[in-house]
């Protein structure tokens, strides 16, 4: 198991057996966004014509700035956003059958106990910390090898998200 944060997502996607194990503390007192808010918070962007290496992005809009995640996972991933105190928590999950598996969370704001992986600047110019929580896929689950590899690849692509913090 290895911790992957700052390396390029393009080179990490195929290292399917790696597990990410960054742990940060939890948040409390959450207020969940409505379905209409969730629909507005995610959009697709296309790369510039001159940028052949950059994949299409899912852009997750938050009150503190935008997060970019590879579009290739759109059909497999659920993205939920909630506010807690002065933080925004963006959760990334996937499903297999009737089971939902949390992949990772991005916490934007004042998470004092978390591991800082970058920052976002809002429209007013205020810089906020971005922290990360990655969940391990349980080893005792009955998933096909291809599905398990996809779950790991989706986790590894958080590197793309971290590399694109602005």
C-alpha positions in Angstrom: 0.0 0.0 0.0 1.4 3.4 -0.9 0.3 6.9 -0.3 0.0 8.9 -3.6 -0.7 12.6 -3.4 1.5 14.8 -5.6 2.4 12.4 -8.4 0.9 12.7 -11.9 -2.5 11.0 -12.2 -1.7 10.0 -15.8 1.2 7.8 -14.6 -0.7 6.4 -11.6 -3.9 5.3 -13.2 -2.6 1.9 -14.2 -1.0 1.1 -10.8 -4.3 -0.6 -9.8 -3.1 -2.4 -6.7 -2.0 0.7 -4.8 -4.1 1.8 -1.8 -4.3 5.3 -0.6 -4.2 5.7 3.1 -4.4 9.3 4.1 -6.6 9.8 7.1 -7.9 13.1 8.5 -10.3 13.8 11.2 -14.1 13.9 10.7 -16.4 16.9 10.7 -19.7 17.4 12.4 -22.9 19.4 12.2 -23.6 18.8 8.5 -26.1 20.4 6.2 -26.7 18.5 3.0 -27.3 20.2 -0.3 -30.6 19.7 -2.2 -30.8 17.6 -5.4 -31.1 20.8 -7.4 -27.9 22.2 -5.8 -26.1 18.9 -6.6 -27.1 19.1 -10.2 -25.7 22.7 -10.4 -22.4 21.9 -8.7 -21.0 19.4 -11.3 -20.4 20.3 -14.9 -18.3 19.0 -17.7 -15.5 20.9 -19.3 -13.5 20.1 -22.4 -9.8 20.5 -22.8 -8.4 23.4 -24.9 -7.5 22.3 -28.4 -3.8 22.7 -27.8 -3.9 20.6 -24.6 -3.9 17.0 -25.8 -2.8 15.5 -22.5 -5.6 16.9 -20.4 -8.7 14.7 -20.1 -12.2 16.2 -20.0 -13.1 17.3 -16.5 -16.0 17.0 -14.2 -15.9 20.4 -12.5 -17.3 20.4 -9.0 -18.4 23.9 -8.0 -18.1 24.8 -4.3 -18.6 28.1 -2.5 -14.8 28.2 -2.1 -13.7 27.3 -5.6 -13.8 24.6 -8.2 -12.5 21.0 -8.1 -11.5 19.1 -11.2 -11.9 15.3 -11.5 -11.6 13.2 -14.7 -14.8 12.9 -16.8 -14.1 9.3 -17.6 -15.5 8.3 -14.2 -18.9 10.2 -14.5 -21.0 7.0 -14.9 -19.4 5.2 -12.0 -19.1 7.9 -9.3 -21.5 9.9 -7.1 -20.4 13.3 -5.8 -22.1 14.8 -2.8 -21.4 18.2 -1.2 -22.3 19.4 2.2 -21.4 22.2 4.5 -20.2 21.8 8.1 -19.2 24.8 10.2 -16.7 26.8 8.0 -16.0 23.7 5.8 -17.3 22.3 2.6 -17.1 18.5 2.4 -17.1 16.9 -1.1 -17.6 13.1 -0.9 -16.8 10.7 -3.8 -18.6 7.3 -3.8 -19.2 4.4 -6.1 -21.6 1.6 -6.2 -21.6 -2.1 -6.9 -24.9 -3.9 -6.9 -26.8 -2.4 -3.9 -23.7 -1.4 -2.0 -22.2 2.0 -1.9 -18.4 2.3 -1.3 -16.9 5.7 -0.1 -13.7 6.4 -2.1 -12.5 9.7 -0.7 -13.5 13.1 0.7 -12.2 16.6 0.0 -12.5 19.0 2.9 -12.2 22.7 2.0 -11.8 25.2 4.9 -10.5 25.1 8.4 -9.9 21.4 9.2 -7.3 21.9 11.9 -6.5 18.2 12.3 -6.4 17.2 8.6 -3.6 16.6 6.2 -3.4 19.6 3.9 -2.9 18.7 0.2 -3.3 22.1 -1.4 -5.5 25.2 -1.4 -8.3 26.9 -3.2 -8.9 30.6 -3.7 -12.4 31.9 -3.8 -13.7 34.9 -5.9 -12.8 37.3 -3.1 -9.2 36.2 -3.1 -9.4 34.2 0.2 -7.2 31.1 0.2 -8.6 28.1 2.0 -6.9 24.8 2.8 -7.9 21.6 1.0 -7.6 18.4 3.1 -8.1 14.8 2.0 -9.6 11.7 3.5 -9.2 8.4 1.6 -11.2 5.2 2.4 -9.9 1.7 1.9 -11.9 -0.7 -0.1 -12.8 -3.6 2.2 -10.7 -6.7 1.3 -13.5 -9.1 2.1 -16.0 -7.8 -0.5 -17.0 -10.0 -3.5 -16.0 -7.7 -6.4 -14.9 -8.8 -9.8 -11.2 -8.0 -10.5 -12.1 -5.5 -13.2 -14.5 -3.7 -10.8 -12.0 -3.6 -8.0 -9.3 -2.2 -10.4 -11.7 0.5 -11.4 -12.4 1.5 -7.8 -8.6 1.8 -7.2 -8.1 3.8 -10.4 -10.9 6.2 -9.3 -9.1 6.7 -6.0 -5.8 7.2 -7.7 -7.3 9.9 -9.9 -7.6 12.1 -6.8 -4.1 12.9 -7.8 -5.5 14.7 -10.8 -7.9 16.6 -8.5 -5.0 17.6 -6.2 -2.8 18.6 -9.2 -5.5 20.9 -10.5 -6.2 22.9 -7.3 -6.2 26.6 -8.0 
